[in-house]
Amino acid sequence: MKQRHLSWIELSRDALNSNIAALERLARGRTLAVAVKANAYGHGLAEIASLLQENPAVGALSVHSVDEAIGVRAAGWDRTVMVLGPTDISQIEAVFEHDLQPTVFEKTFLSTLGKAADKRRQSAFTHLKLETGTNRQGITAAEMPDFARIYHEHKYLERPYGAGMHFANIEDTTNHEYARYQLKQFQALLKEMARLGIKPKICHTASSAAMILFEKTLFDLVRPGIAVYGHWPSKETYLSYRLEGNDNDLFHPVLTWKTRITQLKKVPPDSFVGYGCTYRTTSTTRLAILPVGYYDGYARSLSNTAYVLIRGRRAPVRGRVCMNLMMVDVTDIKGVKVGDEVTLIGRDGSEVLTAEQLGAWADSINYEILARLSPLIPRIIR
Ligand SMILES: *Cc1c(COP(=O)(O)O)cnc(C)c1O
């Protein structure tokens, strides 16, 4: 008999390809470097990397770490891999072995990489991160001459291959003044690089929100993440886009998270449900027990707040979400049986439960709801 999983994630190949097509139109010919960090935003790194390998519109994948980069190579990805986060000096061999393009913001790393490249007589392709106002990883104009010197010292160090920046305030506001300020800073730093003889071959700044809202941020390569998976970066991005008179049929969610009812029970009025006795029934209540908890990535802050979908109807979460289990109220849903499918994120009939809605209830955002889905949940491509 085919093994049934306690919960599973379904990935829609069609939705993914249609989102890529929408982003390809927005990118107007620029290289699409899809962000697959955080286990492909919780969707599953290996599954998404292999699906994107089938799609020739995607030119590069960007990951956070060298470990993730090795994961996408193992999944069969054979085009460019950019590492957005820090690479440790101890990982330089892996950079060459797996043909990775690290982000650079630290001098010792760059000179060590340069020495290794010269020794191997193998070109190293790096992306210099520029500081324009996010104050995270970038380097300033004052630091630039030292980096330029290192780039010039090493024959096999492309000088540099790319230069990038990241916007601090483009998702969470409809006021894009700070984004424009950062873009100006970026242009000034690029000028400084040219003056020092280290003009990059490709420049990049755009995440999903930037791509959707500002053509000026596209440069040579774009780095969309959340939109690839069918989600808007924020309500504000969506509003800004709609205010321009565009329709909303741009992205389609790729992920559905499902489980099954493992147990049903009838509890009398005035019964407490779950840890902390936070919920008490007022009438005879039919509870369904689900084999999913905060360990799997179902946020505990959804206790007594969210609902799940069963037979196309809403079943409210009762009591606290446990580590591996949760309870929902199915009193008013007819015909519910043990083994019935339950939708935790996704659509069931005319009802839909989005990562955005769960994010709002959990005092978080769609990004976190998705990224925290346990990597151990089986992923099934549809
Ligand atoms: C995660 C990330 C992106 C993608 O951002 P989205 O908002 O998910 O499109 C782009 N660039 C950098 C540097 C990132 O870290």
The ligand as a Gaussian input file, in Angstrom:
#p B3LYP/6-31G(d) Opt

LIG

0 1
 C       15.777000      37.644000      -0.714000
 C       16.419000      38.606000      -1.585000
 C       15.805000      39.001000      -2.788000
 C       14.408000      38.566000      -3.161000
 O       13.458000      39.375000      -2.485000
 P       11.889000      39.191000      -2.724000
 O       11.290000      40.313000      -1.946000
 O       11.525000      37.855000      -2.160000
 O       11.652000      39.272000      -4.182000
 C       16.516000      39.838000      -3.619000
 N       17.750000      40.278000      -3.285000
 C       18.357000      39.944000      -2.129000
 C       19.726000      40.460000      -1.829000
 C       17.708000      39.108000      -1.241000
 O       18.314000      38.776000      -0.098000

